[in-house]
Amino acid sequence: MVFEIIPPDEITEYDIAEVLDIESQVYDDDAQQSLERCMQFFSMNKCIYLFFRDVESSLIVGNVNFMPVTDECYNMIKSGDFIERDIVSEMILPDGDSVYFSGITIRDSYRNRSDLLRLMLLEFIKRTNGIRRMVADAVTQEGARLCQMFKMSKVCISRHGSEIYEKTF
């Protein structure tokens, strides 16, 4: 199998809905965004979503979601008293050095593909070059392991029971 990244200008509302469907199989309702909100975020910054497609089937198989956010938003996430669903489009910046790493999701039937995960991580690292700091809200055990793999430091347990991580560069 060969995987490719979908260029940001080619991502459609249908693609975002497909990724939300993949995420619904992994995350609780509290950790999910609505299609309307995702479209608002996407209109603020088309580079917040990295979507990966199986070239042969044209199926979206995974995504990485990260977004430059205002310092206020960053600090609220870091405090553990704020959940992703509370983010509004005005908190997302077209560019910036404070990033909220929302997560990586892989379609269930592709989860054991190390080549896909490697591609996703390499592209994520390339896209975040030049950031000053990154915060993440690990709502799953896999998310916490990923944060630890990135050598992020655990900041606190959030009010909703997840683990907040941060890394400064």
C-alpha atoms as one frame of an Amber mdcrd trajectory, in Angstrom:
protein
   0.000   0.000   0.000   1.025   3.532  -0.706  -0.175   6.464   1.366  -0.240
  10.136   0.497  -1.025  13.355   2.258  -4.001  15.299   0.944  -2.892  18.875
   0.199  -4.759  21.374   2.423  -6.344  23.109  -0.587  -7.857  19.791  -1.695
  -9.487  18.902   1.638 -13.276  19.036   1.363 -16.129  19.167   3.838 -16.823
  15.531   2.931 -13.225  14.619   3.891 -13.584  16.343   7.256 -16.869  14.500
   7.868 -15.126  11.211   7.024 -12.365  11.944   9.544 -14.957  12.843  12.188
 -16.513   9.429  11.579 -13.119   7.777  12.174 -12.664   9.831  15.346 -16.129
   8.839  16.619 -14.868   5.252  16.833 -12.025   6.336  19.133 -13.107   9.336
  21.204 -15.955   9.893  23.664 -18.652  12.379  22.683 -17.083  15.035  24.958
 -13.826  14.878  22.981 -15.411  15.273  19.541 -16.034  18.381  17.498 -19.004
  19.037  15.247 -18.583  19.260  11.493 -19.710  22.894  11.629 -17.031  23.790
  14.182 -14.337  21.905  12.235 -15.273  23.818   9.103 -14.970  27.095  11.040
 -11.520  26.056  12.269 -10.516  25.019   8.752 -11.580  28.407   7.395  -9.238
  30.074   9.924  -6.232  27.901   8.992  -6.243  25.245   6.261  -3.029  23.694
   7.600  -4.467  22.475  10.919  -5.458  19.138   9.395  -3.096  16.582   7.908
  -5.206  13.947   6.154  -3.674  10.768   4.801  -5.177   8.664   2.027  -4.646
   5.114   0.787  -3.730   5.803  -2.851  -5.250   2.554  -4.129  -8.647   2.845
  -2.452  -8.750   6.682  -2.135  -9.932   6.092   1.435  -8.860   8.535   4.134
  -7.015   6.344   6.617  -5.742   8.786   9.202  -5.287  12.339  10.333  -3.148
  14.562  12.497  -4.781  17.634  13.980  -2.762  20.511  15.408  -3.416  24.209
  15.436  -1.628  27.435  16.300  -3.667  29.023  19.079  -3.703  32.251  21.042
  -1.625  32.396  24.209  -4.865  32.618  26.208  -6.223  29.424  24.629  -2.895
  27.650  25.088  -2.773  28.513  28.789  -6.398  27.467  29.341  -5.722  24.050
  27.764  -2.537  23.712  29.820  -4.467  24.476  33.028  -6.623  21.370  32.562
  -9.813  23.372  33.109 -10.640  23.668  29.416 -11.755  21.097  26.871 -11.282
  21.101  23.117 -14.992  21.627  22.530 -14.607  25.042  24.213 -12.214  26.268
  21.518 -13.766  28.867  19.243 -12.484  29.858  15.824 -11.143  33.196  17.098
  -8.632  31.249  19.216  -7.093  29.650  16.115  -4.369  31.641  14.423  -3.283
  31.569  10.785   0.277  31.140  12.071   1.944  31.072  15.445   4.493  29.434
  17.686   2.119  28.090  20.370   0.438  24.925  19.125  -2.367  22.754  20.443
  -1.710  19.164  19.371  -5.217  17.750  19.214  -4.258  14.240  18.180  -3.640
  11.504  15.709  -6.369   9.147  14.575  -5.980   6.099  12.350  -8.801   4.108
  10.777  -9.150   0.841  12.712  -8.266  -1.433   9.785  -4.967   0.489   9.271
  -3.796   0.760  12.879  -1.064  -1.849  12.585   0.566  -0.126   9.598   3.885
   1.184  10.889   4.609   2.756   7.480   1.457   4.875   7.783   2.225   5.970
  11.338   5.813   6.794  10.371   4.604   8.945   7.449   2.097  10.713   9.698
   4.683  11.466  12.385   7.326  12.640   9.915   4.873  15.006   8.224   3.698
  16.311  11.605   7.293  16.986  12.710   8.038  18.742   9.412   4.940  20.945
   9.727   5.647  21.952  13.327   9.222  23.044  12.681   9.726  26.470  14.232
   7.164  26.277  17.015   8.084  27.452  20.506   5.751  25.279  22.571   3.095
  22.599  22.203   0.329  21.471  24.543  -1.775  18.303  24.258  -4.806  16.894
  26.046  -4.351  13.107  26.019  -7.857  11.667  26.360  -6.774   8.079  25.539
  -3.943   5.845  26.743  -2.595   5.806  23.190  -2.548   9.604  23.211  -0.607
   9.652  26.488   1.933   7.190  25.039   2.302   9.367  21.944   2.943  12.455
  24.091   5.566  10.508  26.040   7.131   9.367  22.758   7.444  13.047  21.772
   9.139  13.582  25.155   6.372  15.883  26.311   6.128  16.518  30.063   2.966
  15.718  31.972   1.571  18.952  33.408  -1.568  17.810  35.224  -4.697  15.697
  35.206  -7.508  17.740  33.688 -10.872  18.316  35.304 -12.296  15.849  32.775
  -9.818  13.093  33.719  -7.369  13.283  30.820  -3.646  13.999  30.996  -2.273
  17.379  29.890   1.221  17.375  28.356   3.517  20.137  27.214   6.792  20.465
  25.342   8.845  23.595  24.823  11.390  23.864  22.042
